[in-house]
Amino acid sequence: MLVEFQSVCCTHASSEPVRCLSGWIITPCEPALRQIQSTMGRSRSSSGVPTVVVGLAALLFSNVLIYLYLASLYQSDVQLVSSHIGCQPQHFKMATMKNCTPWLQCSQINAEVRKLKLIGQGAIKKVYLAEWRTQKVALSKLSSLDYLEDFLHGLSMVQALQGPHVVQLVGFCLEEHTLVTEHHPHGSLLNLDVVLAQEQHQQHNTWQTRLRLATDYVSILHYLHNSPAGRRVMCDSNSLEKTLSQFLLTNDFHLVVNDLDALPEVDASRGLLVKCGHRELTGDFVAPEQLWPFRDSGKPFSDDLMPEYDEKTDIWKIPDVTWFLMGRVPGGDLAHFHLFQIHDQCKKEDPTLRPSAVDVLKVYKSVYSSMVRDSVGFRDML
């Protein structure tokens, strides 16, 4: 055994030194052993053990803080977005309401919902800002009977898919083709950059907020692809602008899907596939299988000959939507770097090789958590 001391020499009973080196001692003799053991014991008790214990405790404490921080980001946000969770079916409760209320019927809508101003208009419906018992709501009215089937489909989807990912239904009146939903002042996702540029919201213009929005988007796709109403495809998404217009930005900077007028069902076991519309689609935003396969041969488009497809068209569009959502904030490039591999898989020409929405969602959540941990650790080092 080799132990360092300032100067230790030992002897046997005969008082003859066994071996003595300057600063080092190699000895089995009892006096020296007792001195070594005593010195090492004092060293462990006075410095070694407390240092290790304190270090482990600090590491454990920091990990607990990071875990609680990450948990709070998700849990508090979910509670804000899902204010109506806990209500019975066919009931609603907006953020400032104390109790759940049954969906409004025709008589209540006519008597209690006051139209304020037009805030949106599409081919299928006009949307008005309205008020019900001091609560701001969105009142949608059918624009033309030519689109009655689409309007009724959208209403049935909003009813069937109620939950934290879907705009909250307040009431409807089939006789007058009206629909009342919760109002979100920030409007559609098209307004994201404008909203985040406002002085009162600039603190939210971070990679954390933007990556959470992208994660919300993928979460909604996962929900629609595994919904209580079957596997649904977002057909009203043939351009980036049209896709963004389908989602609303909540006050606490999350997403809910709002426009469900074109949400056909896919079921491979029944051979049920879809075609998004009856006209030829073009551009890089739509998936390759949505393009006319005979365009290079000069053969004119025919809806009858156009092949059908499934929900993997939604997966193809994820990287483009996320690229918009991330904007140009510090940390955004790092998020793109971490997401590169899964995005590359989303862009596979063969739809069967693309990941499912839940596979993409797992990667997004993992990237978000790891980036938050890294940023917290970096701040601690500073």
C-alpha positions, 0 to 999 in steps of 0.5 A, a space after each residue: 500500500 502506498 500512502 503519502 504523508 509529510 514524514 512517517 517512519 515506523 519500526 518493529 519491536 526491535 526499533 529498527 526501521 523497516 523502510 522509510 522514504 521521504 514523503 512516502 511510506 511502505 509499511 505493515 507496522 501497527 503504529 503507522 497503520 493506526 496513523 494512516 487509518 486515523 488520518 484517512 478516517 478524518 479525511 473521509 469524515 471531514 471532507 469526502 463524504 459531505 462533499 459527495 452527499 452535497 454534490 449528489 443532493 444538488 444534482 438531484 435537486 436540480 433535476 427535480 426543478 427541471 422536471 417540475 419546470 417542464 411539467 408546469 409548462 404542459 400542465 398549466 397550459 393544458 388547463 387553460 386550453 381545456 377549460 371545458 374539460 370536466 363538463 358533461 357531453 353536450 355542455 360547454 364552459 368558457 374560461 371565465 365561466 364557473 359552471 358548465 352550460 348545455 349547448 345553446 339551442 335555436 330559441 336561446 341563440 335567437 334571444 340571447 346571442 347578439 351579433 356585433 360585426 363580421 370578422 370572416 367569410 369563406 365559401 361555406 359560411 360567414 363568421 360574426 363576432 357576437 356576444 352571449 351573456 357578456 361572453 364573446 362568441 363566434 357566430 357562423 352562418 351558412 353563406 349559400 345553400 349550395 354548401 349545405 352538405 359541407 356546413 352540416 359535415 363541419 357541424 357534425 365533426 365539431 360535435 363529435 370531436 369536442 375536446 382540447 384540440 377542437 374549438 369549443 362548441 357553444 350551440 347550434 341551430 339546424 333550422 337557421 343553419 347557424 353555429 356558435 363557438 368560442 371566440 379567440 381574439 387572436 384569430 387564425 394561425 395566419 396572424 401569428 407573426 402579427 400577434 407576436 410582434 405586438 408589444 404586449 406579446 413580444 415576450 412570447 416570441 421565443 423558440 419555446 412558444 413557437 415549438 409548442 405551437 408546432 407540437 400542438 399542430 402535430 398533436 391535432 393531426 394525431 388526434 384527427 388520425 385516431 379520433 372518436 369519429 374515425 381516421 380523418 384527413 385534413 382535406 382543406 389544406 392544399 396550400 400553406 395559407 389555407 392550412 394555417 387558416 384552419 387553426 385558431 390561436 388561443 390567448 395562452 398561445 396554443 392551437 385549436 382546430 376550427 374549420 372541419 368542413 372538409 374532414 373525410 374518413 379513411 379506413 384501409 380495412 374497408 378500402 376507404 380512401 379519399 380525394 381532396 376535391 374534384 379538381 387538379 391539385 398543383 404545387 410543392 405543398 401538397 403530397 406527391 400522391 395528390 398530384 395528377 400522375 399523368 401530368 408529364 405525359 400531357 394527359 388531361 386531368 380526369 377526376 375519375 382516373 385520379 388515384 385516392 390516398 390516405 392520411 399520410 398526405 397530412 404528414 407530408 405537410 408537417 415540415 412546411 407548417 413547422 418551418 412557418 411556425 418557428 419563424 426566425 427567433 434565436 434557437 429556431 435553427 437548433 430546433 430545425 437541426 434536431 427535427 431534420 431527421 424526422 422531417 426528412 422521413 415526412 418528405 418520403 415520396 412513398 407515403 408508406 415510408 412516412 412516419 405516423 403522426 404519433 411518431 412525429 409527435 414523440 420526436 417533437 416532445 423529446 426535442 422540446 424537452 431536451 432543448 428546455 433542459 439544455 437551456 436551463 442547464 446553460 443558465 445555471 452555469 452562468 
